[in-house]
Amino acid sequence: MMKKVINTCILTLCCLMSLPALAQVHRVTTVNPLSPGKTQYIDVYEYDYVDVRPQFPGGERGLINFINQTREYPYDAYVNRVEGRVLCSFIVHPDGSLSHIEVLRGAGDETLNREALRVIGEMPRWQPGKIGNSRVAVRCVLPIPFRL
C-alpha cells in the first residue's frame, strides 16, 4: 500500500514538473512565399527555457559592436532630437538564421522603429539555441538604443 502511494506521488510530481517546459513552447505560423497556399508551423522556445541560448557571433561584445557600427540615426529623428529604445523580438532558427523580426515596443518615432528592424535584419547567422543535443528555434528579445 505504501509503495503504491509513493509511486503515485512520484508520477504526479513528474507530470507537474514537465508542464512548465511544455508551456514555454509556442507554435508560430510561417508562409512560404514560393507556395502561398501552404502554411507551416514551427515550435519556438522562449530564450530562458533552453539549455544553450542562441548567441551572436562574437558574443555580447560582438553584438554591441555590430549594433553600434550598423545603426544609422534617422535624419528626422536626429534633427528633432528624438531619443529612445526600440524593443524588438525575433526568432533564431536551428540553422542560425533570423526571422519574424518585429517591434514589441517602439520608441515613439516610426523612423527609429524601422531602423531597429533594419539593423536586426542585417545581422549574420547566430549560433542556434539547443535543448539537449538538438538545435531548436528560439525567440529572442533585444533592445536597440538610440541616444544622441
C-alpha positions, 0 to 999 in steps of 0.5 A: 500500500505504501509503495503504491502511494509513493509511486503515485506521488512520484508520477504526479510530481513528474507530470507537474514538473514537465508542464512548465517546459511544455508551456514555454513552447509556442507554435508560430505560423510561417508562409512560404512565399514560393507556395502561398497556399501552404502554411507551416508551423514551427515550435519556438522556445522562449530564450530562458527555457533552453539549455544553450541560448542562441548567441551572436557571433562574437558574443555580447561584445560582438553584438554591441559592436555590430549594433553600434557600427550598423545603426544609422540615426534617422535624419528626422529623428536626429534633427528633432532630437528624438531619443529612445529604445526600440524593443524588438523580438525575433526568432533564431532558427536551428540553422542560425538564421533570423526571422519574424523580426518585429517591434514589441515596443517602439520608441515613439518615432516610426523612423527609429522603429524601422531602423531597429528592424533594419539593423536586426535584419542585417545581422549574420547567422547566430549560433542556434539555441539547443535543448539537449543535443538538438538545435531548436528555434528560439525567440529572442528579445533585444533592445536597440538604443538610440541616444544622441 
